[in-house]
Amino acid sequence: MNAKYAVVTTSLGPVTIVASDDAVTGLYFAHHVRRPAQETFGTELPLEMDTLLAEAAAQLNDYLAGRRRDFDLPFEAAGNDFQHRVWAATAAIPFGETTTYGAIAEQLGDKSLAYQVGQAVGANPLCVFVPCHRVVGANGSLTGYAGGLKRKRALLDLEEPVQAAAGRLF
């Protein structure tokens, strides 16, 4: 596997998108919790020199501009079986909706695994692409986010239905 990456300017600040030859393997903010060591990202490439990185950057910026609701990219996240099950459940959360760590744990068959689900969500290497920002606390509160709570709030606000946003203004 030939690792490669590009640093992309976004409305949420600089983002590092990491890929292998044929799949996106990571998305990290500058001060990302659990950000892998820079040397594991491989070779930095300008976007114009790599079709996959360029497409990932374009889709990410389209999403952040409100022109896209999901991503059509090949993904390959490194993780164990449990993490992959959690990330699959996270990826299935529809745009504009949220769920809780406990609900995902229950969906996986054991509500007592909510803490472990939280750990797996926090280890998601495909932040934004796999929408871990859509997972909230049991009471609907914003809980930890590897990219920071301000970014989590911004992503949730971006996805908020127009009617709900309008209702908050009055």
PARO-62711 format. One record per residue (C-alpha): residue number from 1; x, y, z; residue in three letters. Coordinates in Angstrom, 1 decimal. Layout:
<recs>
resi:NUM; px:X; py:Y; pz:Z; resn:ALA
...
</recs>
This chain:
<recs>
resi:1; px:0.0; py:0.0; pz:0.0; resn:MET
resi:2; px:1.3; py:3.4; pz:-1.0; resn:ASN
resi:3; px:0.2; py:5.9; pz:1.6; resn:ALA
resi:4; px:-0.4; py:9.5; pz:0.4; resn:LYS
resi:5; px:-2.0; py:12.6; pz:1.7; resn:TYR
resi:6; px:-3.1; py:16.1; pz:1.0; resn:ALA
resi:7; px:-3.8; py:19.0; pz:3.3; resn:VAL
resi:8; px:-7.1; py:20.7; pz:2.2; resn:VAL
resi:9; px:-8.4; py:24.1; pz:3.2; resn:THR
resi:10; px:-12.0; py:23.8; pz:4.4; resn:THR
resi:11; px:-14.6; py:26.0; pz:6.3; resn:SER
resi:12; px:-13.7; py:23.9; pz:9.4; resn:LEU
resi:13; px:-10.0; py:24.7; pz:9.0; resn:GLY
resi:14; px:-7.2; py:22.7; pz:7.4; resn:PRO
resi:15; px:-7.9; py:19.0; pz:7.0; resn:VAL
resi:16; px:-5.5; py:16.2; pz:6.2; resn:THR
resi:17; px:-7.0; py:13.5; pz:3.9; resn:ILE
resi:18; px:-5.0; py:10.3; pz:3.8; resn:VAL
resi:19; px:-5.4; py:7.6; pz:1.2; resn:ALA
resi:20; px:-3.8; py:4.3; pz:0.0; resn:SER
resi:21; px:-3.5; py:3.5; pz:-3.7; resn:ASP
resi:22; px:-7.3; py:3.1; pz:-4.1; resn:ASP
resi:23; px:-9.1; py:4.1; pz:-0.9; resn:ALA
resi:24; px:-9.4; py:7.0; pz:1.5; resn:VAL
resi:25; px:-8.1; py:5.8; pz:4.8; resn:THR
resi:26; px:-8.2; py:8.9; pz:7.0; resn:GLY
resi:27; px:-9.4; py:12.5; pz:7.6; resn:LEU
resi:28; px:-7.8; py:14.5; pz:10.4; resn:TYR
resi:29; px:-8.0; py:18.0; pz:11.7; resn:PHE
resi:30; px:-4.9; py:19.8; pz:12.8; resn:ALA
resi:31; px:-5.4; py:19.2; pz:16.5; resn:HIS
resi:32; px:-7.3; py:16.0; pz:16.1; resn:HIS
resi:33; px:-7.6; py:13.7; pz:19.1; resn:VAL
resi:34; px:-5.9; py:10.4; pz:18.2; resn:ARG
resi:35; px:-4.2; py:11.8; pz:15.1; resn:ARG
resi:36; px:-1.7; py:9.3; pz:13.9; resn:PRO
resi:37; px:1.9; py:10.3; pz:13.6; resn:ALA
resi:38; px:2.6; py:12.4; pz:10.5; resn:GLN
resi:39; px:5.1; py:9.9; pz:9.1; resn:GLU
resi:40; px:2.4; py:7.3; pz:8.7; resn:THR
resi:41; px:0.5; py:9.5; pz:6.2; resn:PHE
resi:42; px:3.0; py:8.7; pz:3.5; resn:GLY
resi:43; px:3.9; py:11.2; pz:0.7; resn:THR
resi:44; px:2.2; py:14.6; pz:0.5; resn:GLU
resi:45; px:0.8; py:15.2; pz:-2.9; resn:LEU
resi:46; px:-0.8; py:18.3; pz:-4.5; resn:PRO
resi:47; px:-4.4; py:17.6; pz:-5.2; resn:LEU
resi:48; px:-3.9; py:18.1; pz:-8.9; resn:GLU
resi:49; px:-1.5; py:15.1; pz:-8.9; resn:MET
resi:50; px:-3.9; py:12.6; pz:-7.4; resn:ASP
resi:51; px:-7.4; py:11.9; pz:-8.6; resn:THR
resi:52; px:-8.6; py:10.1; pz:-5.4; resn:LEU
resi:53; px:-7.4; py:12.9; pz:-3.0; resn:LEU
resi:54; px:-8.8; py:15.6; pz:-5.3; resn:ALA
resi:55; px:-12.2; py:13.9; pz:-5.5; resn:GLU
resi:56; px:-12.2; py:13.4; pz:-1.7; resn:ALA
resi:57; px:-11.4; py:17.1; pz:-1.2; resn:ALA
resi:58; px:-14.0; py:18.2; pz:-3.7; resn:ALA
resi:59; px:-16.7; py:16.0; pz:-2.1; resn:GLN
resi:60; px:-15.8; py:17.2; pz:1.4; resn:LEU
resi:61; px:-16.0; py:20.9; pz:0.4; resn:ASN
resi:62; px:-19.3; py:20.3; pz:-1.4; resn:ASP
resi:63; px:-20.7; py:18.7; pz:1.8; resn:TYR
resi:64; px:-19.4; py:21.6; pz:3.9; resn:LEU
resi:65; px:-21.0; py:24.1; pz:1.5; resn:ALA
resi:66; px:-24.4; py:22.3; pz:1.7; resn:GLY
resi:67; px:-24.2; py:20.9; pz:-1.8; resn:ARG
resi:68; px:-23.8; py:17.2; pz:-0.8; resn:ARG
resi:69; px:-25.4; py:15.0; pz:1.8; resn:ARG
resi:70; px:-23.2; py:11.9; pz:1.5; resn:ASP
resi:71; px:-20.0; py:10.7; pz:0.0; resn:PHE
resi:72; px:-19.3; py:8.5; pz:-3.0; resn:ASP
resi:73; px:-15.7; py:7.4; pz:-2.3; resn:LEU
resi:74; px:-13.9; py:4.1; pz:-1.6; resn:PRO
resi:75; px:-13.0; py:3.9; pz:2.1; resn:PHE
resi:76; px:-10.7; py:1.6; pz:4.0; resn:GLU
resi:77; px:-10.5; py:2.2; pz:7.7; resn:ALA
resi:78; px:-8.0; py:0.3; pz:9.9; resn:ALA
resi:79; px:-9.7; py:-1.1; pz:13.0; resn:GLY
resi:80; px:-10.8; py:-4.2; pz:14.7; resn:ASN
resi:81; px:-14.1; py:-6.1; pz:14.1; resn:ASP
resi:82; px:-16.0; py:-4.3; pz:16.8; resn:PHE
resi:83; px:-14.8; py:-0.8; pz:15.6; resn:GLN
resi:84; px:-15.9; py:-1.7; pz:12.0; resn:HIS
resi:85; px:-19.4; py:-2.7; pz:13.3; resn:ARG
resi:86; px:-19.7; py:0.6; pz:15.1; resn:VAL
resi:87; px:-18.4; py:2.6; pz:12.1; resn:TRP
resi:88; px:-20.9; py:0.7; pz:9.9; resn:ALA
resi:89; px:-23.8; py:1.7; pz:12.3; resn:ALA
resi:90; px:-22.4; py:5.3; pz:12.4; resn:THR
resi:91; px:-22.3; py:5.4; pz:8.6; resn:ALA
resi:92; px:-25.9; py:4.4; pz:8.4; resn:ALA
resi:93; px:-27.1; py:7.4; pz:10.4; resn:ILE
resi:94; px:-29.1; py:9.5; pz:8.0; resn:PRO
resi:95; px:-28.1; py:13.1; pz:7.1; resn:PHE
resi:96; px:-29.8; py:15.5; pz:9.6; resn:GLY
resi:97; px:-30.4; py:12.9; pz:12.2; resn:GLU
resi:98; px:-28.6; py:11.9; pz:15.4; resn:THR
resi:99; px:-28.4; py:8.8; pz:17.6; resn:THR
resi:100; px:-26.8; py:7.9; pz:20.9; resn:THR
resi:101; px:-23.9; py:5.7; pz:21.9; resn:TYR
resi:102; px:-26.4; py:3.6; pz:23.8; resn:GLY
resi:103; px:-28.7; py:3.2; pz:20.8; resn:ALA
resi:104; px:-25.7; py:2.0; pz:18.7; resn:ILE
resi:105; px:-24.7; py:-0.4; pz:21.5; resn:ALA
resi:106; px:-28.3; py:-1.7; pz:21.6; resn:GLU
resi:107; px:-28.3; py:-2.1; pz:17.8; resn:GLN
resi:108; px:-25.2; py:-4.2; pz:18.1; resn:LEU
resi:109; px:-26.9; py:-6.4; pz:20.7; resn:GLY
resi:110; px:-25.7; py:-5.2; pz:24.1; resn:ASP
resi:111; px:-26.7; py:-1.8; pz:25.5; resn:LYS
resi:112; px:-24.0; py:-2.2; pz:28.2; resn:SER
resi:113; px:-21.4; py:-1.6; pz:25.5; resn:LEU
resi:114; px:-22.2; py:2.1; pz:25.2; resn:ALA
resi:115; px:-18.8; py:3.1; pz:26.6; resn:TYR
resi:116; px:-17.0; py:0.8; pz:24.2; resn:GLN
resi:117; px:-19.1; py:2.2; pz:21.3; resn:VAL
resi:118; px:-18.0; py:5.7; pz:22.4; resn:GLY
resi:119; px:-14.4; py:4.6; pz:22.3; resn:GLN
resi:120; px:-14.9; py:3.2; pz:18.8; resn:ALA
resi:121; px:-16.7; py:6.3; pz:17.6; resn:VAL
resi:122; px:-13.8; py:8.4; pz:18.9; resn:GLY
resi:123; px:-11.3; py:6.2; pz:17.1; resn:ALA
resi:124; px:-13.1; py:6.7; pz:13.7; resn:ASN
resi:125; px:-10.3; py:7.5; pz:11.2; resn:PRO
resi:126; px:-12.8; py:8.7; pz:8.6; resn:LEU
resi:127; px:-14.2; py:11.6; pz:10.6; resn:CYS
resi:128; px:-16.9; py:13.5; pz:8.6; resn:VAL
resi:129; px:-16.9; py:10.9; pz:5.8; resn:PHE
resi:130; px:-18.2; py:8.4; pz:8.4; resn:VAL
resi:131; px:-20.4; py:10.8; pz:10.4; resn:PRO
resi:132; px:-19.4; py:10.3; pz:14.0; resn:CYS
resi:133; px:-20.6; py:13.9; pz:14.7; resn:HIS
resi:134; px:-24.1; py:12.5; pz:14.5; resn:ARG
resi:135; px:-23.6; py:10.5; pz:17.7; resn:VAL
resi:136; px:-24.6; py:12.4; pz:20.8; resn:VAL
resi:137; px:-25.0; py:11.7; pz:24.5; resn:GLY
resi:138; px:-28.0; py:9.9; pz:26.0; resn:ALA
resi:139; px:-29.7; py:13.2; pz:26.9; resn:ASN
resi:140; px:-28.9; py:14.7; pz:23.4; resn:GLY
resi:141; px:-25.9; py:16.7; pz:24.7; resn:SER
resi:142; px:-22.8; py:17.1; pz:22.6; resn:LEU
resi:143; px:-20.1; py:14.8; pz:23.9; resn:THR
resi:144; px:-16.5; py:14.4; pz:22.8; resn:GLY
resi:145; px:-15.5; py:14.8; pz:19.2; resn:TYR
resi:146; px:-12.0; py:14.1; pz:17.8; resn:ALA
resi:147; px:-12.1; py:17.3; pz:15.8; resn:GLY
resi:148; px:-13.4; py:19.4; pz:18.8; resn:GLY
resi:149; px:-16.9; py:20.3; pz:20.0; resn:LEU
resi:150; px:-17.0; py:23.5; pz:17.9; resn:LYS
resi:151; px:-16.6; py:21.5; pz:14.8; resn:ARG
resi:152; px:-19.2; py:18.9; pz:15.9; resn:LYS
resi:153; px:-21.7; py:21.7; pz:16.5; resn:ARG
resi:154; px:-20.9; py:23.2; pz:13.1; resn:ALA
resi:155; px:-21.5; py:19.9; pz:11.4; resn:LEU
resi:156; px:-24.7; py:19.3; pz:13.2; resn:LEU
resi:157; px:-25.9; py:22.9; pz:12.4; resn:ASP
resi:158; px:-25.0; py:22.3; pz:8.8; resn:LEU
resi:159; px:-27.3; py:19.2; pz:8.7; resn:GLU
resi:160; px:-30.1; py:20.7; pz:10.8; resn:GLU
resi:161; px:-33.4; py:20.7; pz:8.9; resn:PRO
resi:162; px:-34.4; py:24.1; pz:7.7; resn:VAL
resi:163; px:-37.7; py:24.1; pz:9.6; resn:GLN
resi:164; px:-35.9; py:23.3; pz:12.9; resn:ALA
resi:165; px:-33.3; py:26.0; pz:12.3; resn:ALA
resi:166; px:-36.0; py:28.5; pz:11.5; resn:ALA
resi:167; px:-37.9; py:27.6; pz:14.7; resn:GLY
resi:168; px:-34.7; py:28.3; pz:16.8; resn:ARG
resi:169; px:-34.6; py:31.9; pz:15.5; resn:LEU
resi:170; px:-37.9; py:32.8; pz:17.1; resn:PHE
</recs>
